[in-house]
Amino acid sequence: MAMIKSSGAAPGDRRVRRSRAALQSALIGLVEERDLSQISVADVVDRADVNRSTFYAHYQDVHELAEAACTSMIDELIGLVVSLDLARANLPDSPADSVTPDPVLTAFFTHLAEHAGLYRSLLGPTGSARVIEYVRQRTTAAAHSSGYLGVTDDVPPSVAADPSGTPHDVPAAFAAGALLGVAADWLQRGCPRMPLEMAILTKPLLLILPTAAGRPPRP
C-alpha cells in the first residue's frame, strides 16, 4: 500500500510550494463541506483557481492530494496520542482518577471535533484507505512509545515519527485500533457527545490496558 508522500517542494522553488499550498488549502476547505468521495479534481482546481495541468503536475488524484494536505493535521493529532500518559495521570498522588478526564485525551477529542468534517471524510467508509492506514500505523507507533501502556524499555523518539521502526506490539496495536475505532464511530454519528464526555468515557478503558497486557505502569 502506498504511503503518504512528502509534500515538501524542491528548495527554492516558490512556485511549486505556492501551487501545492493552494491545492492543499482548497481540498481542506472542500472536505469540510462534503465527503471526500464527492470531491473531483475539477472542484479542487476551481477552488484553488489553478488549471488542471497544474494539479496533475503535483498529484495523481484527489486521494493523493488528501494525503499530502492532511499530513500536518494528522501529525498534530498523533502528537496528542504520543503525549498520552494515562497511567501517570492516575497515580495515587495525582488528583486524577478513572473518572477524571485526562486533559490530553480531552484535547484529542476536541481536535477531532474542530475538524469533524475532515476526519469524517478521511476516516469514514468512503474515505481514503491510504490515509486510514497511515493514521493506524502512526497511532500504533505512538501507543507503543506512550507511558500509558506501561512500556518499560526506552523508546527512541524517532519511533513515533517513523512507524516502520515500531516492533510487533500487540497491546499497542490494540490500543490504537480501539482509540481510532471509538473516534471514527463518534465522528460518523455526528459527534453526539462533547469531547469532555468522550474523554471521561474512554479513559477507564485505556487504564485497563497496562494490567491486561501484563505491563506495570511506567513509574
Buried (B, 14 or more C-beta within 10 A) or exposed (E): EEEBEEBEBEEEEEEBBEBBBBBBEBBBBBBEEEBBBEBEBEBBBEBBEBEEEBBEEBBEEBBBBBBBBBBEBBBEBBBBBBBBBBBBBBEEEEEBEBEBBBBBBBBBBBBBBEBBBBBBBBBBEEBBEBBBBBBBBBBBBBBBBBBBBBBEEEBEEEBBBEBEEBEEBEBBBBBBBBBBEBBBEBBEEEBEBEBBEBBBBBBEBBBEBBEEBEBEBBE
